[in-house]
């Protein structure tokens, strides 16, 4: 040992003693901790040979929600330098309520389990306020689902925030499986979850949601009543029609509610009806790319699907058919059936009684209910005593169409001329007789005065 080392050794020992005395004399400050952990490249190697970074970004920590807290509040450090292994306090020591919710959630996997930890979502030293978090946090584990979400309308950025984030629908700490009755995604709870936004007039107005307050409409529909009144889990809810994560507007060709995809979406529950509809004239028109062709949502308003046995629906569907078949509706209204339904009665034949509902086919198709060989059979459903002559009645005949209905046209023309002629003749007769009647009345009055 040389002379310099001999002289410096006592000074080093004294320095270490003084530092230890200072640290022991008062609480350990963040400056002391960050004096080491604020250095980039600080790391340790675990027994398994894995390198773990011990670096803490000072600026991010100070801007976090814990920026005003002391490091020793979470890290059990009594002295500096501290042991290599330091015990970290559990989050529930401060956040008891969220921790209690989390323990019962699907993310709680326990120590060494497959569940998520607080820091997996909130981070370590850069914990932000909940309002600052984005759905990208969930992408760490749910990358595929997050990718689907990013293609939907809910991921559109509005004023720097997602319209609906993952936790808006699934919850934050109390996330449960969708099969769990406690889950906000449980079939019986999902409509109410969606109503937080879609039943809020301010949000509907702010984001110009065209469907309006769909929650109120849905809850009064046959699907909504099946859930609320009967508790039927198989009844269609929001996600069945719109999807779960990749929710898109009806104008998007990849949307489940795009006009060309609606029948397939409905067919997931109404498979038999979809099969029949696809073979009808309407279904064929949709398949061929006719955007104006009617589909399920045309006749059954999406959020207001009513029972087909209700009187209101039976009468409304006649008017609905008339939106495309205006001429046929007009000719139908001239018939006995049309006049009775116009008065609000439903016991007479409507469009579906003759043409069918989902299996509508043109008259020239042998399978059609109004094809010549099936027409009598169709009529006898309401008129048991009908014969072949009865079935020849032309319901939608246009009396002004001389080319297709010459007989009816000339009868109409004859009756029109007859009525105009008769009323015209007697009208002229009345006009000519009027002055004579006044003159005769005046003479009679004068004669009475002279006799007096």
VENFENBEL-V776822 format. One record per pair of residues at least 24 apart in sequence whose ideal C-beta (glycine too) atoms are under 8 Angstrom apart, sorted by sequence separation. I is the first residue (numbers start at 0). J is the second residue. If there is no record, write none. Layout:
BEGIN
i=I j=J
i=I j=J
END
This chain:
BEGIN
i=33 j=57
i=141 j=165
i=168 j=192
i=190 j=214
i=240 j=264
i=353 j=377
i=115 j=140
i=168 j=193
i=239 j=264
i=240 j=265
i=352 j=377
i=259 j=285
i=314 j=340
i=33 j=60
i=90 j=117
i=134 j=161
i=190 j=217
i=258 j=285
i=133 j=161
i=137 j=165
i=167 j=195
i=190 j=218
i=239 j=267
i=352 j=380
i=136 j=165
i=167 j=196
i=239 j=268
i=259 j=288
i=314 j=343
i=352 j=381
i=134 j=164
i=265 j=295
i=293 j=323
i=320 j=350
i=133 j=164
i=134 j=165
i=259 j=290
i=314 j=345
i=132 j=164
i=258 j=290
i=262 j=294
i=291 j=323
i=313 j=345
i=317 j=349
i=163 j=196
i=190 j=223
i=235 j=268
i=261 j=294
i=262 j=295
i=316 j=349
i=317 j=350
i=348 j=381
i=162 j=196
i=261 j=295
i=316 j=350
i=347 j=381
i=233 j=268
i=259 j=294
i=261 j=296
i=310 j=345
i=316 j=351
i=190 j=226
i=258 j=294
i=313 j=349
i=33 j=70
i=32 j=70
i=258 j=296
i=32 j=71
i=187 j=226
i=29 j=69
i=43 j=83
i=186 j=226
i=256 j=296
i=28 j=69
i=29 j=70
i=353 j=394
i=27 j=69
i=32 j=74
i=129 j=171
i=26 j=69
i=27 j=70
i=187 j=230
i=27 j=71
i=32 j=76
i=162 j=206
i=193 j=237
i=26 j=71
i=187 j=232
i=256 j=301
i=186 j=232
i=190 j=236
i=32 j=79
i=189 j=236
i=190 j=237
i=31 j=79
i=186 j=234
i=189 j=237
i=27 j=76
i=157 j=206
i=189 j=238
i=307 j=356
i=186 j=236
i=27 j=78
i=27 j=79
i=184 j=238
i=23 j=78
i=22 j=78
i=22 j=79
i=336 j=394
i=19 j=78
i=63 j=122
i=65 j=124
i=334 j=394
i=63 j=124
i=65 j=126
i=240 j=301
i=63 j=125
i=64 j=126
i=62 j=125
i=63 j=126
i=64 j=127
i=331 j=394
i=60 j=124
i=63 j=127
i=64 j=128
i=330 j=394
i=331 j=395
i=59 j=124
i=60 j=125
i=330 j=395
i=59 j=125
i=104 j=170
i=330 j=396
i=330 j=397
i=56 j=124
i=104 j=172
i=106 j=174
i=327 j=395
i=55 j=124
i=56 j=125
i=104 j=173
i=105 j=174
i=326 j=395
i=103 j=173
i=104 j=174
i=105 j=175
i=100 j=171
i=101 j=172
i=104 j=175
i=105 j=176
i=326 j=397
i=100 j=172
i=101 j=173
i=103 j=175
i=100 j=173
i=97 j=171
i=98 j=172
i=105 j=179
i=97 j=172
i=279 j=355
i=279 j=357
i=281 j=359
i=279 j=358
i=280 j=359
i=278 j=358
i=279 j=359
i=280 j=360
i=276 j=357
i=279 j=360
i=280 j=361
i=220 j=302
i=222 j=304
i=275 j=357
i=276 j=358
i=220 j=303
i=221 j=304
i=275 j=358
i=219 j=303
i=220 j=304
i=221 j=305
i=280 j=364
i=217 j=302
i=220 j=305
i=221 j=306
i=272 j=357
i=216 j=302
i=217 j=303
i=216 j=303
i=213 j=302
i=151 j=242
i=210 j=301
i=210 j=302
i=151 j=244
i=153 j=246
i=151 j=245
i=152 j=246
i=150 j=245
i=151 j=246
i=152 j=247
i=148 j=244
i=151 j=247
i=152 j=248
i=147 j=244
i=148 j=245
i=150 j=247
i=147 j=245
i=144 j=244
i=150 j=253
END
